[in-house]
Amino acid sequence: MFGDMMNKLKETQQKVEETKKRLDTVSLQEASNDGLLKVTITANREIKNIEVADKLMEDKEQLEDYLVLTLNKAIKKASDVNEAELGAAAKEGMPNIPGMDMFK
């Protein structure tokens, strides 16, 4: 029984690691409301690209505000996807331990 549980945990760990690698390939895009700034980020929260409209280059303070807001929204979106995917991978492989169903 203990050996089966250890094997199940190792399988779960492997699934989580595979999911992390896959999330490197999942790209999400977030844009400012007016589309002047676009951010591309992976589901592992790595920024891949930032596109800035020429109009924003004229106002440093506005550009900084746009960057903060849009990057935070992109990171939140990526975190939500990351947590959902890793949570699903971990939950799928969890052994059936009596009394632990509160974590499902």
N, C-alpha and C positions, 0 to 999 in steps of 0.2 A: 504494500500500500504506500509506504513512504517513498519507495523507489519510483512508483508511478507518479506520485505527486511531484517529485523532483524532475522527472522527465517532462511533465506537463509545464512546470515552471520554466525549464530550459527552452521548450518550444515557444512559450509565450515571450520570453526574452528575445528569441530569434525573430519572432513576428514583429515585435516592437522595433527592433533594429532595422528590419526590412522596411517597415513603415516609415521610419525616420529617413532612410535613403530615398524612398519614393517621394516623400514630401519635399525633398530638394528639387524635384522635377515639376512640382505643382506651382505654377505661377498665378499670382493674383494681381489685379490691377485696381488701383484706387485713384480717383481723380478729384480735384477740387470741384465745387459745385458748378463753377463756370468753365471747367475744363482747361484752365490756364496752366495747371500743374498736374502731372500724372506720375504715379509711382508704381513700379513693378517690383513685387516682393515674392519670395518663395514662401511656402507654408511653414518652412523652418525659420522664418523671419529674417531672411537675408535679402537686403535690398539689391536688386539687379539693375534697375534703371530709374532715372528721374528725367522727365521731360519738362522743360520750362518754356512757356510761351515768351516770345520777345517782349511783349507788353509788360511782363512781370520784372524784366531785367532793369526797367527804368525806376523801380521803387524798391530799394533794398529792404526797408522795413516790411512792406507788404509781402515781398518774397519770403522773408524769414517767417512771417506769420503763416503764410500758405504752407511752407515746408513743415512747420511744427504740426499744424492741424492735419494735413494730408498724410504725413508719415505716421502720426499717432493712429489715424483711422486705418491705414494699411497694416500696421503692426497688430492692431486689435483684430482685424479680419483674419490675418495669418494665424494669430494665436488661437482664435476660435476653431479654425480648420485643424490646426495642429493638435489641440487638446481633444477634439472630437475623434480624430483618426487614431491617435495614440491610445485614447481611452477605449475605443472599440477594439483595438488589437489586444490590449491588456485584458479587457473584460472577457473577450472570447476565449482566452486561454487559461483563465483562472480555474483552479481546481474547485470542486464542489466540497467546501468545508462547512460542516454544520455550524450555524451561528454567524457565518460570515455573509449571509445573504443581504445584510443591511448595506453592504458596499456596492450592490448591483444597481 
